[in-house]
Structures are given as C-alpha cells and as structure tokens.
Amino acid sequence: MSAVADEAPLCSQCDAVCCRLTVVLQAGDRIPAHLTAYTDAGLEVMARDAEGWCVAVDPAHMRCTIYDTRPQICRRFVMAGPYCRAERA
C-alpha cells in the first residue's frame, strides 16, 4: 500500500479523486437538471467540467456545493473507507 493510502485521508487534504468518478444518479436523487448529463447508454449522471471534475465541486475550496442533497452513491463513498483508500492508491 502506498504512503498516501496509509495516511488518514481527509477531504480537505485530498485531490478529491471521488469527485472525478462517474456518478450514476438513482431514482430518489433530487439533483438540479443543470448539474446532470446523460451517457451514450442513457444513464443520468452528474455532469463534469472540461477537466473531468464533478460540476458540483467548488474548485476554489474543493468542497461539494450540494453536499446536503448529494446523490445516494456519493453518500456511500465514506471518507477514509475502503473505496476511498482504494481510489487514492
């Protein structure tokens, strides 16, 4: 495991790799349409900017601007959890 993966991850000190993953929206998600896009396969996802970041991320502070209403899949991505550590590695 790399040194980065061994450290206790903190979102405030992370490159926010989770915010560059494809986020497929689920039926219960209530995300404004201007923040979403559709894949070629017809899946509704969080839109990304030209650099691949989720459009809900405030790039100046590396924070989610819709944190309280973020998609269900984002809620399952626990800081310092196994999936977080795997992505950071």
PDB file of N, CA, C and O in Angstrom:
ATOM      1  N   MET A   1       0.851  -1.172   0.000  1.00  0.00           N
ATOM      2  CA  MET A   1       0.000   0.000   0.000  1.00  0.00           C
ATOM      3  C   MET A   1       0.895   1.233   0.000  1.00  0.00           C
ATOM      4  O   MET A   1       1.940   1.231   0.652  1.00  0.00           O
ATOM      5  N   SER A   2       0.509   2.284  -0.715  1.00  0.00           N
ATOM      6  CA  SER A   2       1.329   3.484  -0.800  1.00  0.00           C
ATOM      7  C   SER A   2       1.221   4.309   0.469  1.00  0.00           C
ATOM      8  O   SER A   2       0.316   4.113   1.280  1.00  0.00           O
ATOM      9  N   ALA A   3       2.166   5.244   0.631  1.00  0.00           N
ATOM     10  CA  ALA A   3       2.155   6.124   1.793  1.00  0.00           C
ATOM     11  C   ALA A   3       0.883   6.953   1.831  1.00  0.00           C
ATOM     12  O   ALA A   3       0.339   7.202   2.907  1.00  0.00           O
ATOM     13  N   VAL A   4       0.398   7.385   0.665  1.00  0.00           N
ATOM     14  CA  VAL A   4      -0.833   8.166   0.618  1.00  0.00           C
ATOM     15  C   VAL A   4      -1.997   7.345   1.159  1.00  0.00           C
ATOM     16  O   VAL A   4      -2.829   7.860   1.906  1.00  0.00           O
ATOM     17  N   ALA A   5      -2.055   6.095   0.790  1.00  0.00           N
ATOM     18  CA  ALA A   5      -3.148   5.233   1.236  1.00  0.00           C
ATOM     19  C   ALA A   5      -3.045   4.909   2.715  1.00  0.00           C
ATOM     20  O   ALA A   5      -4.065   4.640   3.350  1.00  0.00           O
ATOM     21  N   ASP A   6      -1.814   4.927   3.302  1.00  0.00           N
ATOM     22  CA  ASP A   6      -1.616   4.626   4.713  1.00  0.00           C
ATOM     23  C   ASP A   6      -2.039   5.789   5.612  1.00  0.00           C
ATOM     24  O   ASP A   6      -2.415   5.567   6.763  1.00  0.00           O
ATOM     25  N   GLU A   7      -1.985   7.011   5.111  1.00  0.00           N
ATOM     26  CA  GLU A   7      -2.360   8.169   5.895  1.00  0.00           C
ATOM     27  C   GLU A   7      -3.873   8.211   6.073  1.00  0.00           C
ATOM     28  O   GLU A   7      -4.617   7.674   5.252  1.00  0.00           O
ATOM     29  N   ALA A   8      -4.322   8.850   7.148  1.00  0.00           N
ATOM     30  CA  ALA A   8      -5.755   9.021   7.359  1.00  0.00           C
ATOM     31  C   ALA A   8      -6.257  10.070   6.369  1.00  0.00           C
ATOM     32  O   ALA A   8      -5.952  11.252   6.526  1.00  0.00           O
ATOM     33  N   PRO A   9      -7.015   9.665   5.362  1.00  0.00           N
ATOM     34  CA  PRO A   9      -7.480  10.617   4.351  1.00  0.00           C
ATOM     35  C   PRO A   9      -8.443  11.651   4.928  1.00  0.00           C
ATOM     36  O   PRO A   9      -9.324  11.323   5.724  1.00  0.00           O
ATOM     37  N   LEU A  10      -8.265  12.871   4.524  1.00  0.00           N
ATOM     38  CA  LEU A  10      -9.176  13.957   4.851  1.00  0.00           C
ATOM     39  C   LEU A  10      -9.555  14.637   3.546  1.00  0.00           C
ATOM     40  O   LEU A  10      -8.686  14.933   2.725  1.00  0.00           O
ATOM     41  N   CYS A  11     -10.846  14.888   3.347  1.00  0.00           N
ATOM     42  CA  CYS A  11     -11.276  15.521   2.102  1.00  0.00           C
ATOM     43  C   CYS A  11     -10.578  16.855   1.877  1.00  0.00           C
ATOM     44  O   CYS A  11     -10.278  17.217   0.740  1.00  0.00           O
ATOM     45  N   SER A  12     -10.316  17.593   2.964  1.00  0.00           N
ATOM     46  CA  SER A  12      -9.697  18.909   2.839  1.00  0.00           C
ATOM     47  C   SER A  12      -8.245  18.831   2.389  1.00  0.00           C
ATOM     48  O   SER A  12      -7.671  19.836   1.970  1.00  0.00           O
ATOM     49  N   GLN A  13      -7.644  17.640   2.472  1.00  0.00           N
ATOM     50  CA  GLN A  13      -6.257  17.459   2.069  1.00  0.00           C
ATOM     51  C   GLN A  13      -6.132  16.436   0.945  1.00  0.00           C
ATOM     52  O   GLN A  13      -5.084  15.813   0.777  1.00  0.00           O
ATOM     53  N   CYS A  14      -7.194  16.268   0.186  1.00  0.00           N
ATOM     54  CA  CYS A  14      -7.229  15.242  -0.844  1.00  0.00           C
ATOM     55  C   CYS A  14      -7.347  15.878  -2.224  1.00  0.00           C
ATOM     56  O   CYS A  14      -7.777  17.024  -2.357  1.00  0.00           O
ATOM     57  N   ASP A  15      -6.965  15.132  -3.235  1.00  0.00           N
ATOM     58  CA  ASP A  15      -7.165  15.575  -4.606  1.00  0.00           C
ATOM     59  C   ASP A  15      -8.593  15.292  -5.063  1.00  0.00           C
ATOM     60  O   ASP A  15      -8.916  15.462  -6.239  1.00  0.00           O
ATOM     61  N   ALA A  16      -9.443  14.864  -4.141  1.00  0.00           N
ATOM     62  CA  ALA A  16     -10.863  14.599  -4.390  1.00  0.00           C
ATOM     63  C   ALA A  16     -11.064  13.658  -5.571  1.00  0.00           C
ATOM     64  O   ALA A  16     -11.864  13.930  -6.466  1.00  0.00           O
ATOM     65  N   VAL A  17     -10.342  12.565  -5.565  1.00  0.00           N
ATOM     66  CA  VAL A  17     -10.482  11.613  -6.662  1.00  0.00           C
ATOM     67  C   VAL A  17     -11.908  11.096  -6.783  1.00  0.00           C
ATOM     68  O   VAL A  17     -12.347  10.738  -7.876  1.00  0.00           O
ATOM     69  N   CYS A  18     -12.630  11.052  -5.680  1.00  0.00           N
ATOM     70  CA  CYS A  18     -14.025  10.598  -5.740  1.00  0.00           C
ATOM     71  C   CYS A  18     -14.871  11.552  -6.570  1.00  0.00           C
ATOM     72  O   CYS A  18     -15.876  11.142  -7.150  1.00  0.00           O
ATOM     73  N   CYS A  19     -14.480  12.806  -6.632  1.00  0.00           N
ATOM     74  CA  CYS A  19     -15.237  13.815  -7.387  1.00  0.00           C
ATOM     75  C   CYS A  19     -14.896  13.809  -8.869  1.00  0.00           C
ATOM     76  O   CYS A  19     -15.338  14.679  -9.620  1.00  0.00           O
ATOM     77  N   ARG A  20     -14.110  12.827  -9.285  1.00  0.00           N
ATOM     78  CA  ARG A  20     -13.802  12.659 -10.699  1.00  0.00           C
ATOM     79  C   ARG A  20     -14.356  11.335 -11.234  1.00  0.00           C
ATOM     80  O   ARG A  20     -14.178  11.008 -12.407  1.00  0.00           O
ATOM     81  N   LEU A  21     -15.024  10.585 -10.368  1.00  0.00           N
ATOM     82  CA  LEU A  21     -15.631   9.322 -10.774  1.00  0.00           C
ATOM     83  C   LEU A  21     -16.980   9.588 -11.433  1.00  0.00           C
ATOM     84  O   LEU A  21     -17.595  10.630 -11.204  1.00  0.00           O
ATOM     85  N   THR A  22     -17.432   8.654 -12.242  1.00  0.00           N
ATOM     86  CA  THR A  22     -18.769   8.767 -12.831  1.00  0.00           C
ATOM     87  C   THR A  22     -19.795   8.487 -11.746  1.00  0.00           C
ATOM     88  O   THR A  22     -19.761   7.437 -11.104  1.00  0.00           O
ATOM     89  N   VAL A  23     -20.699   9.420 -11.547  1.00  0.00           N
ATOM     90  CA  VAL A  23     -21.745   9.286 -10.535  1.00  0.00           C
ATOM     91  C   VAL A  23     -23.072   9.071 -11.256  1.00  0.00           C
ATOM     92  O   VAL A  23     -23.648  10.001 -11.819  1.00  0.00           O
ATOM     93  N   VAL A  24     -23.540   7.834 -11.228  1.00  0.00           N
ATOM     94  CA  VAL A  24     -24.820   7.494 -11.841  1.00  0.00           C
ATOM     95  C   VAL A  24     -25.917   7.838 -10.839  1.00  0.00           C
ATOM     96  O   VAL A  24     -25.902   7.378  -9.697  1.00  0.00           O
ATOM     97  N   LEU A  25     -26.865   8.652 -11.285  1.00  0.00           N
ATOM     98  CA  LEU A  25     -27.952   9.073 -10.409  1.00  0.00           C
ATOM     99  C   LEU A  25     -29.007   7.988 -10.297  1.00  0.00           C
ATOM    100  O   LEU A  25     -29.258   7.233 -11.237  1.00  0.00           O
ATOM    101  N   GLN A  26     -29.617   7.932  -9.121  1.00  0.00           N
ATOM    102  CA  GLN A  26     -30.658   6.955  -8.849  1.00  0.00           C
ATOM    103  C   GLN A  26     -32.003   7.659  -8.768  1.00  0.00           C
ATOM    104  O   GLN A  26     -32.061   8.885  -8.670  1.00  0.00           O
ATOM    105  N   ALA A  27     -33.076   6.896  -8.809  1.00  0.00           N
ATOM    106  CA  ALA A  27     -34.427   7.453  -8.866  1.00  0.00           C
ATOM    107  C   ALA A  27     -34.718   8.457  -7.749  1.00  0.00           C
ATOM    108  O   ALA A  27     -35.404   9.448  -7.997  1.00  0.00           O
ATOM    109  N   GLY A  28     -34.232   8.239  -6.555  1.00  0.00           N
ATOM    110  CA  GLY A  28     -34.516   9.124  -5.426  1.00  0.00           C
ATOM    111  C   GLY A  28     -33.660  10.376  -5.360  1.00  0.00           C
ATOM    112  O   GLY A  28     -33.935  11.262  -4.552  1.00  0.00           O
ATOM    113  N   ASP A  29     -32.634  10.470  -6.189  1.00  0.00           N
ATOM    114  CA  ASP A  29     -31.761  11.638  -6.167  1.00  0.00           C
ATOM    115  C   ASP A  29     -32.503  12.850  -6.715  1.00  0.00           C
ATOM    116  O   ASP A  29     -33.195  12.751  -7.728  1.00  0.00           O
ATOM    117  N   ARG A  30     -32.364  13.963  -6.067  1.00  0.00           N
ATOM    118  CA  ARG A  30     -33.015  15.207  -6.495  1.00  0.00           C
ATOM    119  C   ARG A  30     -31.930  16.223  -6.834  1.00  0.00           C
ATOM    120  O   ARG A  30     -31.634  17.124  -6.049  1.00  0.00           O
ATOM    121  N   ILE A  31     -31.352  16.062  -8.003  1.00  0.00           N
ATOM    122  CA  ILE A  31     -30.260  16.910  -8.456  1.00  0.00           C
ATOM    123  C   ILE A  31     -30.787  17.852  -9.535  1.00  0.00           C
ATOM    124  O   ILE A  31     -31.453  17.401 -10.467  1.00  0.00           O
ATOM    125  N   PRO A  32     -30.502  19.151  -9.428  1.00  0.00           N
ATOM    126  CA  PRO A  32     -30.959  20.091 -10.464  1.00  0.00           C
ATOM    127  C   PRO A  32     -30.448  19.670 -11.844  1.00  0.00           C
ATOM    128  O   PRO A  32     -29.310  19.226 -11.995  1.00  0.00           O
ATOM    129  N   ALA A  33     -31.312  19.820 -12.837  1.00  0.00           N
ATOM    130  CA  ALA A  33     -31.001  19.373 -14.201  1.00  0.00           C
ATOM    131  C   ALA A  33     -29.734  19.999 -14.762  1.00  0.00           C
ATOM    132  O   ALA A  33     -29.036  19.359 -15.549  1.00  0.00           O
ATOM    133  N   HIS A  34     -29.414  21.237 -14.377  1.00  0.00           N
ATOM    134  CA  HIS A  34     -28.210  21.885 -14.916  1.00  0.00           C
ATOM    135  C   HIS A  34     -26.915  21.252 -14.399  1.00  0.00           C
ATOM    136  O   HIS A  34     -25.831  21.574 -14.885  1.00  0.00           O
ATOM    137  N   LEU A  35     -27.024  20.357 -13.419  1.00  0.00           N
ATOM    138  CA  LEU A  35     -25.846  19.660 -12.886  1.00  0.00           C
ATOM    139  C   LEU A  35     -25.738  18.233 -13.399  1.00  0.00           C
ATOM    140  O   LEU A  35     -24.839  17.494 -12.999  1.00  0.00           O
ATOM    141  N   THR A  36     -26.643  17.845 -14.277  1.00  0.00           N
ATOM    142  CA  THR A  36     -26.659  16.463 -14.757  1.00  0.00           C
ATOM    143  C   THR A  36     -26.403  16.386 -16.258  1.00  0.00           C
ATOM    144  O   THR A  36     -26.488  17.375 -16.986  1.00  0.00           O
ATOM    145  N   ALA A  37     -26.085  15.167 -16.686  1.00  0.00           N
ATOM    146  CA  ALA A  37     -25.868  14.875 -18.105  1.00  0.00           C
ATOM    147  C   ALA A  37     -26.337  13.440 -18.331  1.00  0.00           C
ATOM    148  O   ALA A  37     -26.668  12.727 -17.383  1.00  0.00           O
ATOM    149  N   TYR A  38     -26.360  13.029 -19.592  1.00  0.00           N
ATOM    150  CA  TYR A  38     -26.728  11.661 -19.934  1.00  0.00           C
ATOM    151  C   TYR A  38     -25.585  11.009 -20.694  1.00  0.00           C
ATOM    152  O   TYR A  38     -24.965  11.625 -21.561  1.00  0.00           O
ATOM    153  N   THR A  39     -25.315   9.752 -20.355  1.00  0.00           N
ATOM    154  CA  THR A  39     -24.284   8.995 -21.072  1.00  0.00           C
ATOM    155  C   THR A  39     -24.860   8.505 -22.391  1.00  0.00           C
ATOM    156  O   THR A  39     -26.067   8.589 -22.620  1.00  0.00           O
ATOM    157  N   ASP A  40     -23.993   7.996 -23.256  1.00  0.00           N
ATOM    158  CA  ASP A  40     -24.442   7.417 -24.522  1.00  0.00           C
ATOM    159  C   ASP A  40     -25.404   6.249 -24.290  1.00  0.00           C
ATOM    160  O   ASP A  40     -26.248   5.948 -25.134  1.00  0.00           O
ATOM    161  N   ALA A  41     -25.260   5.600 -23.135  1.00  0.00           N
ATOM    162  CA  ALA A  41     -26.138   4.475 -22.799  1.00  0.00           C
ATOM    163  C   ALA A  41     -27.458   4.935 -22.183  1.00  0.00           C
ATOM    164  O   ALA A  41     -28.310   4.110 -21.854  1.00  0.00           O
ATOM    165  N   GLY A  42     -27.633   6.263 -22.024  1.00  0.00           N
ATOM    166  CA  GLY A  42     -28.874   6.792 -21.496  1.00  0.00           C
ATOM    167  C   GLY A  42     -28.942   6.921 -19.988  1.00  0.00           C
ATOM    168  O   GLY A  42     -30.010   7.204 -19.445  1.00  0.00           O
ATOM    169  N   LEU A  43     -27.825   6.720 -19.295  1.00  0.00           N
ATOM    170  CA  LEU A  43     -27.811   6.860 -17.839  1.00  0.00           C
ATOM    171  C   LEU A  43     -27.685   8.326 -17.458  1.00  0.00           C
ATOM    172  O   LEU A  43     -26.887   9.058 -18.043  1.00  0.00           O
ATOM    173  N   GLU A  44     -28.472   8.755 -16.478  1.00  0.00           N
ATOM    174  CA  GLU A  44     -28.342  10.123 -15.970  1.00  0.00           C
ATOM    175  C   GLU A  44     -27.204  10.129 -14.949  1.00  0.00           C
ATOM    176  O   GLU A  44     -27.192   9.324 -14.017  1.00  0.00           O
ATOM    177  N   VAL A  45     -26.264  11.027 -15.129  1.00  0.00           N
ATOM    178  CA  VAL A  45     -25.074  11.112 -14.284  1.00  0.00           C
ATOM    179  C   VAL A  45     -24.841  12.563 -13.871  1.00  0.00           C
ATOM    180  O   VAL A  45     -25.419  13.486 -14.445  1.00  0.00           O
ATOM    181  N   MET A  46     -23.990  12.747 -12.871  1.00  0.00           N
ATOM    182  CA  MET A  46     -23.551  14.097 -12.538  1.00  0.00           C
ATOM    183  C   MET A  46     -22.679  14.580 -13.695  1.00  0.00           C
ATOM    184  O   MET A  46     -21.805  13.850 -14.163  1.00  0.00           O
ATOM    185  N   ALA A  47     -22.914  15.796 -14.151  1.00  0.00           N
ATOM    186  CA  ALA A  47     -22.122  16.361 -15.235  1.00  0.00           C
ATOM    187  C   ALA A  47     -20.711  16.648 -14.733  1.00  0.00           C
ATOM    188  O   ALA A  47     -20.478  16.811 -13.536  1.00  0.00           O
ATOM    189  N   ARG A  48     -19.785  16.704 -15.672  1.00  0.00           N
ATOM    190  CA  ARG A  48     -18.390  17.008 -15.340  1.00  0.00           C
ATOM    191  C   ARG A  48     -17.938  18.219 -16.142  1.00  0.00           C
ATOM    192  O   ARG A  48     -18.455  18.500 -17.223  1.00  0.00           O
ATOM    193  N   ASP A  49     -16.964  18.928 -15.589  1.00  0.00           N
ATOM    194  CA  ASP A  49     -16.421  20.072 -16.315  1.00  0.00           C
ATOM    195  C   ASP A  49     -15.362  19.599 -17.314  1.00  0.00           C
ATOM    196  O   ASP A  49     -15.127  18.398 -17.451  1.00  0.00           O
ATOM    197  N   ALA A  50     -14.740  20.520 -17.992  1.00  0.00           N
ATOM    198  CA  ALA A  50     -13.767  20.188 -19.042  1.00  0.00           C
ATOM    199  C   ALA A  50     -12.559  19.416 -18.509  1.00  0.00           C
ATOM    200  O   ALA A  50     -11.892  18.710 -19.265  1.00  0.00           O
ATOM    201  N   GLU A  51     -12.275  19.547 -17.214  1.00  0.00           N
ATOM    202  CA  GLU A  51     -11.134  18.843 -16.612  1.00  0.00           C
ATOM    203  C   GLU A  51     -11.537  17.524 -15.955  1.00  0.00           C
ATOM    204  O   GLU A  51     -10.697  16.841 -15.368  1.00  0.00           O
ATOM    205  N   GLY A  52     -12.806  17.166 -16.049  1.00  0.00           N
ATOM    206  CA  GLY A  52     -13.257  15.885 -15.514  1.00  0.00           C
ATOM    207  C   GLY A  52     -13.814  15.932 -14.103  1.00  0.00           C
ATOM    208  O   GLY A  52     -14.186  14.894 -13.555  1.00  0.00           O
ATOM    209  N   TRP A  53     -13.880  17.107 -13.505  1.00  0.00           N
ATOM    210  CA  TRP A  53     -14.410  17.240 -12.150  1.00  0.00           C
ATOM    211  C   TRP A  53     -15.932  17.307 -12.173  1.00  0.00           C
ATOM    212  O   TRP A  53     -16.522  17.839 -13.113  1.00  0.00           O
ATOM    213  N   CYS A  54     -16.557  16.771 -11.147  1.00  0.00           N
ATOM    214  CA  CYS A  54     -17.998  16.912 -10.969  1.00  0.00           C
ATOM    215  C   CYS A  54     -18.315  18.408 -10.927  1.00  0.00           C
ATOM    216  O   CYS A  54     -17.619  19.172 -10.259  1.00  0.00           O
ATOM    217  N   VAL A  55     -19.355  18.821 -11.632  1.00  0.00           N
ATOM    218  CA  VAL A  55     -19.697  20.244 -11.685  1.00  0.00           C
ATOM    219  C   VAL A  55     -20.210  20.784 -10.356  1.00  0.00           C
ATOM    220  O   VAL A  55     -20.328  22.000 -10.203  1.00  0.00           O
ATOM    221  N   ALA A  56     -20.515  19.929  -9.401  1.00  0.00           N
ATOM    222  CA  ALA A  56     -20.965  20.389  -8.088  1.00  0.00           C
ATOM    223  C   ALA A  56     -19.805  20.745  -7.163  1.00  0.00           C
ATOM    224  O   ALA A  56     -20.028  21.263  -6.068  1.00  0.00           O
ATOM    225  N   VAL A  57     -18.579  20.478  -7.584  1.00  0.00           N
ATOM    226  CA  VAL A  57     -17.413  20.787  -6.753  1.00  0.00           C
ATOM    227  C   VAL A  57     -17.025  22.252  -6.918  1.00  0.00           C
ATOM    228  O   VAL A  57     -16.887  22.750  -8.035  1.00  0.00           O
ATOM    229  N   ASP A  58     -16.852  22.928  -5.797  1.00  0.00           N
ATOM    230  CA  ASP A  58     -16.324  24.296  -5.796  1.00  0.00           C
ATOM    231  C   ASP A  58     -14.812  24.163  -5.902  1.00  0.00           C
ATOM    232  O   ASP A  58     -14.164  23.777  -4.929  1.00  0.00           O
ATOM    233  N   PRO A  59     -14.227  24.477  -7.070  1.00  0.00           N
ATOM    234  CA  PRO A  59     -12.796  24.233  -7.261  1.00  0.00           C
ATOM    235  C   PRO A  59     -11.892  25.091  -6.382  1.00  0.00           C
ATOM    236  O   PRO A  59     -10.748  24.714  -6.126  1.00  0.00           O
ATOM    237  N   ALA A  60     -12.373  26.212  -5.925  1.00  0.00           N
ATOM    238  CA  ALA A  60     -11.556  27.075  -5.065  1.00  0.00           C
ATOM    239  C   ALA A  60     -11.366  26.479  -3.675  1.00  0.00           C
ATOM    240  O   ALA A  60     -10.330  26.694  -3.044  1.00  0.00           O
ATOM    241  N   HIS A  61     -12.349  25.740  -3.198  1.00  0.00           N
ATOM    242  CA  HIS A  61     -12.293  25.181  -1.847  1.00  0.00           C
ATOM    243  C   HIS A  61     -12.341  23.658  -1.810  1.00  0.00           C
ATOM    244  O   HIS A  61     -12.258  23.056  -0.740  1.00  0.00           O
ATOM    245  N   MET A  62     -12.475  23.027  -2.997  1.00  0.00           N
ATOM    246  CA  MET A  62     -12.574  21.566  -3.094  1.00  0.00           C
ATOM    247  C   MET A  62     -13.663  21.019  -2.182  1.00  0.00           C
ATOM    248  O   MET A  62     -13.449  20.077  -1.420  1.00  0.00           O
ATOM    249  N   ARG A  63     -14.840  21.639  -2.283  1.00  0.00           N
ATOM    250  CA  ARG A  63     -15.985  21.192  -1.499  1.00  0.00           C
ATOM    251  C   ARG A  63     -17.177  20.979  -2.414  1.00  0.00           C
ATOM    252  O   ARG A  63     -17.313  21.634  -3.448  1.00  0.00           O
ATOM    253  N   CYS A  64     -18.025  20.069  -2.024  1.00  0.00           N
ATOM    254  CA  CYS A  64     -19.257  19.817  -2.759  1.00  0.00           C
ATOM    255  C   CYS A  64     -20.260  20.927  -2.434  1.00  0.00           C
ATOM    256  O   CYS A  64     -20.548  21.199  -1.268  1.00  0.00           O
ATOM    257  N   THR A  65     -20.778  21.555  -3.473  1.00  0.00           N
ATOM    258  CA  THR A  65     -21.728  22.637  -3.265  1.00  0.00           C
ATOM    259  C   THR A  65     -23.147  22.138  -3.003  1.00  0.00           C
ATOM    260  O   THR A  65     -24.025  22.920  -2.637  1.00  0.00           O
ATOM    261  N   ILE A  66     -23.371  20.843  -3.190  1.00  0.00           N
ATOM    262  CA  ILE A  66     -24.696  20.258  -2.931  1.00  0.00           C
ATOM    263  C   ILE A  66     -24.586  19.139  -1.896  1.00  0.00           C
ATOM    264  O   ILE A  66     -25.353  18.177  -1.943  1.00  0.00           O
ATOM    265  N   TYR A  67     -23.651  19.255  -0.975  1.00  0.00           N
ATOM    266  CA  TYR A  67     -23.338  18.180  -0.034  1.00  0.00           C
ATOM    267  C   TYR A  67     -24.586  17.644   0.681  1.00  0.00           C
ATOM    268  O   TYR A  67     -24.762  16.430   0.781  1.00  0.00           O
ATOM    269  N   ASP A  68     -25.443  18.526   1.171  1.00  0.00           N
ATOM    270  CA  ASP A  68     -26.624  18.077   1.912  1.00  0.00           C
ATOM    271  C   ASP A  68     -27.641  17.343   1.045  1.00  0.00           C
ATOM    272  O   ASP A  68     -28.465  16.589   1.562  1.00  0.00           O
ATOM    273  N   THR A  69     -27.592  17.553  -0.261  1.00  0.00           N
ATOM    274  CA  THR A  69     -28.523  16.882  -1.178  1.00  0.00           C
ATOM    275  C   THR A  69     -27.777  16.053  -2.214  1.00  0.00           C
ATOM    276  O   THR A  69     -28.321  15.761  -3.279  1.00  0.00           O
ATOM    277  N   ARG A  70     -26.545  15.673  -1.916  1.00  0.00           N
ATOM    278  CA  ARG A  70     -25.715  14.916  -2.860  1.00  0.00           C
ATOM    279  C   ARG A  70     -26.361  13.579  -3.190  1.00  0.00           C
ATOM    280  O   ARG A  70     -27.181  13.074  -2.423  1.00  0.00           O
ATOM    281  N   PRO A  71     -25.990  13.000  -4.341  1.00  0.00           N
ATOM    282  CA  PRO A  71     -26.565  11.711  -4.746  1.00  0.00           C
ATOM    283  C   PRO A  71     -26.287  10.591  -3.746  1.00  0.00           C
ATOM    284  O   PRO A  71     -25.328  10.641  -2.976  1.00  0.00           O
ATOM    285  N   GLN A  72     -27.149   9.588  -3.783  1.00  0.00           N
ATOM    286  CA  GLN A  72     -27.009   8.448  -2.872  1.00  0.00           C
ATOM    287  C   GLN A  72     -25.642   7.773  -3.001  1.00  0.00           C
ATOM    288  O   GLN A  72     -25.041   7.392  -1.996  1.00  0.00           O
ATOM    289  N   ILE A  73     -25.154   7.624  -4.218  1.00  0.00           N
ATOM    290  CA  ILE A  73     -23.869   6.952  -4.390  1.00  0.00           C
ATOM    291  C   ILE A  73     -22.738   7.734  -3.724  1.00  0.00           C
ATOM    292  O   ILE A  73     -21.789   7.139  -3.213  1.00  0.00           O
ATOM    293  N   CYS A  74     -22.837   9.060  -3.729  1.00  0.00           N
ATOM    294  CA  CYS A  74     -21.835   9.886  -3.054  1.00  0.00           C
ATOM    295  C   CYS A  74     -21.910   9.705  -1.539  1.00  0.00           C
ATOM    296  O   CYS A  74     -20.891   9.759  -0.851  1.00  0.00           O
ATOM    297  N   ARG A  75     -23.099   9.493  -1.034  1.00  0.00           N
ATOM    298  CA  ARG A  75     -23.286   9.282   0.411  1.00  0.00           C
ATOM    299  C   ARG A  75     -22.636   7.967   0.859  1.00  0.00           C
ATOM    300  O   ARG A  75     -22.235   7.834   2.015  1.00  0.00           O
ATOM    301  N   ARG A  76     -22.534   7.005  -0.052  1.00  0.00           N
ATOM    302  CA  ARG A  76     -21.919   5.710   0.276  1.00  0.00           C
ATOM    303  C   ARG A  76     -20.398   5.748   0.200  1.00  0.00           C
ATOM    304  O   ARG A  76     -19.732   4.834   0.686  1.00  0.00           O
ATOM    305  N   PHE A  77     -19.847   6.785  -0.398  1.00  0.00           N
ATOM    306  CA  PHE A  77     -18.398   6.914  -0.541  1.00  0.00           C
ATOM    307  C   PHE A  77     -17.879   7.580   0.727  1.00  0.00           C
ATOM    308  O   PHE A  77     -17.792   8.806   0.800  1.00  0.00           O
ATOM    309  N   VAL A  78     -17.535   6.772   1.723  1.00  0.00           N
ATOM    310  CA  VAL A  78     -17.174   7.254   3.046  1.00  0.00           C
ATOM    311  C   VAL A  78     -15.700   7.678   3.084  1.00  0.00           C
ATOM    312  O   VAL A  78     -14.816   6.933   2.662  1.00  0.00           O
ATOM    313  N   MET A  79     -15.454   8.888   3.598  1.00  0.00           N
ATOM    314  CA  MET A  79     -14.089   9.366   3.744  1.00  0.00           C
ATOM    315  C   MET A  79     -13.280   8.374   4.582  1.00  0.00           C
ATOM    316  O   MET A  79     -13.698   7.992   5.675  1.00  0.00           O
ATOM    317  N   ALA A  80     -12.131   7.965   4.069  1.00  0.00           N
ATOM    318  CA  ALA A  80     -11.206   7.022   4.704  1.00  0.00           C
ATOM    319  C   ALA A  80     -11.730   5.588   4.690  1.00  0.00           C
ATOM    320  O   ALA A  80     -11.107   4.702   5.276  1.00  0.00           O
ATOM    321  N   GLY A  81     -12.859   5.344   4.034  1.00  0.00           N
ATOM    322  CA  GLY A  81     -13.380   3.995   3.908  1.00  0.00           C
ATOM    323  C   GLY A  81     -12.568   3.223   2.873  1.00  0.00           C
ATOM    324  O   GLY A  81     -11.693   3.797   2.224  1.00  0.00           O
ATOM    325  N   PRO A  82     -12.842   1.940   2.710  1.00  0.00           N
ATOM    326  CA  PRO A  82     -12.056   1.112   1.804  1.00  0.00           C
ATOM    327  C   PRO A  82     -12.065   1.607   0.344  1.00  0.00           C
ATOM    328  O   PRO A  82     -11.036   1.572  -0.330  1.00  0.00           O
ATOM    329  N   TYR A  83     -13.221   2.063  -0.135  1.00  0.00           N
ATOM    330  CA  TYR A  83     -13.304   2.529  -1.517  1.00  0.00           C
ATOM    331  C   TYR A  83     -12.507   3.826  -1.694  1.00  0.00           C
ATOM    332  O   TYR A  83     -11.818   4.005  -2.698  1.00  0.00           O
ATOM    333  N   CYS A  84     -12.605   4.712  -0.727  1.00  0.00           N
ATOM    334  CA  CYS A  84     -11.828   5.962  -0.734  1.00  0.00           C
ATOM    335  C   CYS A  84     -10.333   5.651  -0.789  1.00  0.00           C
ATOM    336  O   CYS A  84      -9.607   6.205  -1.614  1.00  0.00           O
ATOM    337  N   ARG A  85      -9.889   4.777   0.080  1.00  0.00           N
ATOM    338  CA  ARG A  85      -8.458   4.429   0.127  1.00  0.00           C
ATOM    339  C   ARG A  85      -8.009   3.764  -1.170  1.00  0.00           C
ATOM    340  O   ARG A  85      -6.900   4.014  -1.642  1.00  0.00           O
ATOM    341  N   ALA A  86      -8.854   2.926  -1.746  1.00  0.00           N
ATOM    342  CA  ALA A  86      -8.507   2.250  -2.995  1.00  0.00           C
ATOM    343  C   ALA A  86      -8.360   3.273  -4.128  1.00  0.00           C
ATOM    344  O   ALA A  86      -7.434   3.172  -4.932  1.00  0.00           O
ATOM    345  N   GLU A  87      -9.261   4.248  -4.197  1.00  0.00           N
ATOM    346  CA  GLU A  87      -9.179   5.281  -5.228  1.00  0.00           C
ATOM    347  C   GLU A  87      -7.953   6.152  -5.049  1.00  0.00           C
ATOM    348  O   GLU A  87      -7.320   6.530  -6.035  1.00  0.00           O
ATOM    349  N   ARG A  88      -7.603   6.479  -3.822  1.00  0.00           N
ATOM    350  CA  ARG A  88      -6.435   7.320  -3.535  1.00  0.00           C
ATOM    351  C   ARG A  88      -5.139   6.593  -3.897  1.00  0.00           C
ATOM    352  O   ARG A  88      -4.165   7.210  -4.328  1.00  0.00           O
ATOM    353  N   ALA A  89      -5.146   5.277  -3.716  1.00  0.00           N
ATOM    354  CA  ALA A  89      -3.931   4.500  -4.009  1.00  0.00           C
ATOM    355  C   ALA A  89      -3.685   4.499  -5.502  1.00  0.00           C
ATOM    356  O   ALA A  89      -2.713   3.903  -5.967  1.00  0.00           O
TER     357      ALA A  89
END
